[in-house]
Amino acid sequence: MRKKEYNVSVVIPNYNGEKFIAQAIECILAQNVSSLIELIIVDDASTDNSVNLIEEKIRDITWAKLVSLKINVGRSKARNLGVAVSKYSLILFLDNDDLLPSDYIKNLLNLANITKLIEIVIAGQKNYFLDGEYGLRGPLEIHDSSLESILLGKFFVPTGFMISKNIFEELEGFDALLHEREDWDFASKLCIAGYSIIASDMPVWVRLHQNNNSKNHERFISATLKVHERLATYFKITGDKKMHAKLCSYTASQIARRPVKLALRFCGLKIAFKALFIDIRVSIGQSIFFTIARLLIRMTIRNKNT
């Protein structure tokens, strides 16, 4: 049976990405795929030289276009606007500082044909690398795409995922008011609506650098609590006390990574103290681990010397 050819619109939101955007565009230009590709870059009112770099990069590419926003609206709304002007039935998202291997789109489309689940979201794996160390690929983060894992925020990543445009619009896209945790919120909406997430074995190369959004502690905690409240309400309505308890633990563990002063300000005593307890427990665990590691190293050295 002949495989169906699907066409893909790639949406890249950009804000002050002059250091990275050229590489993101190049990785799309290098895709080894027979399907038609449309590249849409939404510049979110950048104040650096991004727009000039993008215009220069796509000047002779007829299937690429730049949407320049006059007012900064945030990456969630920028993605939504990119989808709104797209013309193909499949949407692939890529962040401006991340990269895809050259056979990424081809692999995802093949998976869609094999599973016959093209209407359902397809996501890759996260593979971290440090800014400036382009040869570093790893460690590979293998995702558990179970419903529980997704609802508890442990799976989904917005960069490198493919979705039917119809489904994206049905769920009204990303929450434009969320500038963090929009991936967790959207994946949860997919699950609650009854859609599944298929995990491919292809890596998405996620760049780690000093300007990563998740380092804004206040915004991260605020967004985490907003999504937490939505899911908590859902679990209360469905009567799933077990999942509600797991959700509270997950939220506390996320907040535990942030400054305690902010946790108290945003979360109240109950969640903040739970977060603090998790933070202490993790710190003790790490301390024990490193103590044992040091003892093992000393024993190994001692044995070699005897």
C-alpha positions in Angstrom: 0.0 0.0 0.0 1.4 3.4 -1.0 2.2 5.7 1.8 0.2 9.0 2.0 2.2 12.1 1.5 1.6 14.7 4.3 2.7 18.3 4.1 4.1 20.1 7.1 4.1 23.7 8.3 7.0 24.3 10.7 6.4 27.1 13.2 9.4 28.8 15.0 8.6 31.5 17.5 11.5 33.9 17.9 12.4 36.6 20.5 15.9 38.1 20.6 17.3 34.9 19.2 20.1 36.4 17.1 22.6 33.9 18.5 20.6 30.8 17.6 17.9 31.5 15.0 20.2 30.9 11.9 21.0 27.4 13.1 17.3 26.6 13.7 16.4 27.7 10.2 19.3 25.7 8.8 18.2 22.5 10.4 14.8 22.8 8.7 16.4 23.6 5.4 18.5 20.4 5.8 15.5 18.1 6.3 15.6 15.0 4.1 12.0 14.7 3.3 9.9 14.4 0.0 6.8 16.1 1.5 6.2 19.8 1.1 7.4 22.0 3.9 6.4 25.5 4.8 8.5 27.4 7.3 6.9 30.1 9.3 9.0 32.2 11.7 7.1 34.5 14.1 9.3 37.2 15.5 7.8 38.4 18.8 8.9 42.1 18.6 12.6 41.3 19.0 14.9 44.2 20.0 18.1 42.6 18.7 19.2 41.9 15.1 17.0 38.8 14.8 14.7 40.2 12.0 17.6 41.2 9.8 19.3 37.8 10.2 16.0 36.0 9.4 15.3 38.1 6.4 18.8 37.4 5.0 18.5 33.7 5.7 15.2 33.1 4.0 15.5 35.7 1.2 15.7 33.2 -1.6 13.5 30.5 0.0 10.0 30.7 -1.5 8.5 28.3 1.1 9.6 30.3 4.1 8.0 33.5 5.5 8.5 35.8 8.4 5.7 37.2 10.5 6.9 40.3 12.4 4.9 41.3 15.5 5.0 45.0 16.6 4.1 44.1 20.2 5.7 41.3 22.4 3.0 38.7 23.0 4.9 35.8 24.4 5.9 32.5 22.9 2.5 30.8 23.4 0.6 33.4 21.4 3.4 33.6 18.9 3.1 29.9 18.2 -0.7 30.3 17.9 -0.3 33.1 15.4 2.1 31.0 13.3 -0.5 28.2 13.1 -3.2 30.7 12.2 -1.3 31.7 9.0 -0.1 28.2 8.1 -1.5 26.3 5.1 -0.8 22.6 5.7 -2.6 20.0 7.7 0.3 19.1 10.0 2.1 21.5 12.3 5.6 21.0 13.6 6.9 23.3 16.4 10.6 24.2 16.9 12.0 26.7 19.4 14.5 29.2 18.0 17.4 27.8 20.1 16.8 24.1 19.5 17.8 21.8 16.6 16.5 18.7 14.8 18.5 16.0 13.0 18.1 16.0 9.2 15.8 13.0 9.0 13.6 14.1 11.9 10.4 15.1 9.9 10.8 12.1 7.7 11.0 9.8 10.7 7.9 11.3 12.3 5.9 11.0 9.0 6.9 7.4 8.7 5.8 6.7 12.2 2.5 8.4 11.4 2.0 6.1 8.4 2.9 3.0 10.3 0.6 3.7 13.2 -2.1 5.3 11.0 -2.5 7.8 13.8 -1.7 11.0 11.9 -4.5 12.8 13.7 -2.7 12.2 17.0 0.2 14.1 18.3 3.7 12.7 17.7 6.6 13.8 19.9 10.3 13.2 19.9 12.8 12.7 22.8 14.7 15.5 24.5 18.5 15.4 24.1 20.3 18.2 25.9 23.4 20.0 24.8 25.3 23.0 26.1 25.5 26.3 24.2 28.8 26.4 22.5 29.4 22.7 22.8 27.7 21.5 19.7 29.3 18.0 19.8 27.6 17.3 23.2 24.5 15.2 22.7 23.0 13.8 25.9 22.0 12.4 28.1 18.9 11.2 26.1 15.8 11.6 28.2 13.5 8.7 27.5 9.9 9.7 27.9 7.1 7.7 29.5 4.1 8.7 27.4 1.5 7.3 29.7 -1.6 9.4 30.6 -0.4 9.7 34.2 3.1 10.8 33.2 1.7 13.4 30.8 -0.8 14.8 33.3 1.9 15.1 35.9 4.1 17.1 33.7 6.8 14.5 33.1 6.6 14.0 29.3 5.7 16.7 26.9 8.1 19.2 25.3 6.7 21.8 22.8 9.8 21.9 20.6 9.9 19.2 17.9 6.3 17.9 18.3 3.9 17.4 15.4 0.2 17.7 15.6 -2.8 17.9 13.3 -3.8 21.5 12.7 -7.4 20.5 13.2 -6.7 19.1 16.7 -4.6 22.1 17.6 -7.4 24.5 16.7 -10.0 22.4 18.3 -8.1 22.7 21.6 -7.7 26.5 21.0 -3.9 26.2 20.9 -1.5 27.2 23.7 -2.8 29.4 26.5 -1.6 32.8 25.5 -1.4 33.9 29.1 1.1 31.2 30.0 4.7 32.2 29.3 6.0 29.0 31.1 4.5 25.5 31.5 2.4 25.9 28.4 3.7 22.6 27.3 2.4 20.8 30.4 -0.9 22.7 30.1 -1.4 21.8 26.4 -0.4 18.1 26.8 -2.9 17.8 29.7 -5.6 19.3 27.4 -4.8 16.7 24.8 -5.1 13.8 27.3 -8.3 15.1 28.9 -9.8 15.4 25.3 -9.0 11.8 24.7 -5.9 12.1 22.4 -2.8 10.1 22.8 0.8 11.1 22.5 3.1 8.9 20.5 6.8 9.1 21.4 9.2 8.5 18.5 12.9 7.5 19.2 14.2 10.6 17.4 16.1 13.2 19.4 15.2 16.9 19.7 18.4 18.7 20.6 17.4 21.1 23.4 20.0 23.8 24.0 20.9 24.8 27.5 22.0 28.4 28.0 21.8 31.3 30.4 18.7 32.8 28.8 16.4 29.7 29.0 13.0 30.8 30.1 12.6 28.3 32.9 15.3 30.3 34.9 12.7 33.0 35.6 11.6 31.6 39.1 8.7 33.9 39.7 7.1 33.2 36.3 7.7 29.5 36.5 6.1 29.2 39.9 3.1 31.3 38.9 2.5 29.3 35.7 3.0 26.0 37.6 0.3 26.9 40.1 -2.1 28.0 37.3 -1.9 24.7 35.5 -1.9 22.9 38.9 -5.3 24.5 39.7 -6.8 23.5 36.4 -5.7 19.9 36.8 -6.7 19.8 40.5 -10.2 20.9 39.6 -10.3 18.2 36.9 -9.3 15.4 39.3 -11.7 16.6 41.9 -14.6 16.5 39.3 -13.6 13.0 38.2 -13.1 11.9 41.9 -9.6 10.7 41.2 -8.1 11.3 44.7 -5.0 9.2 43.9 -4.1 11.4 40.9 -4.9 14.5 42.8 -2.4 13.5 45.5 0.3 12.7 42.9 -0.4 16.1 41.3 0.2 17.9 44.6 3.5 16.0 45.1 4.6 16.8 41.6 3.8 20.5 41.9 5.6 20.6 45.3 8.7 18.9 43.7 8.7 21.5 40.9 8.5 24.4 43.4 11.2 22.9 45.6 13.7 23.7 42.9 12.9 27.4 43.3 13.7 29.9 46.1 11.7 29.2 49.3 10.8 32.9 49.6 9.0 32.8 46.3 7.4 29.5 47.1 5.9 31.1 50.3 4.7 34.1 48.4 2.9 32.3 45.6 1.9 29.0 47.1 0.9 29.5 50.7 2.3 27.5 53.6 1.0 24.1 52.8 2.6 23.6 49.4 5.7 25.7 50.3 6.4 23.5 53.3 5.8 20.3 51.3 8.2 21.7 48.7 10.8 22.5 51.4 10.5 19.0 52.8 11.1 17.5 49.3 14.1 19.9 48.8 15.6 18.7 52.2 14.9 15.1 51.3 16.6 15.5 47.9 19.6 17.3 49.5 20.0 14.6 52.1 19.8 11.9 49.4 22.4 13.7 47.3 24.7 14.1 50.3 24.4 10.4 51.1 25.1 9.5 47.5 28.2 11.6 47.2 29.5 10.4 50.6 29.2 6.8 49.4 30.8 7.7 46.1 33.8 9.3 47.8 34.2 6.2 50.1 34.1 3.9 47.1 36.7 6.0 45.2 39.0 5.9 48.3 38.6 2.2 48.7 39.5 1.7 45.0 42.6 3.9 45.2 43.6 2.1 48.5 43.2 -1.4 46.8 45.3 -0.3 43.8 48.1 0.9 46.1 48.2 -2.3 48.2 
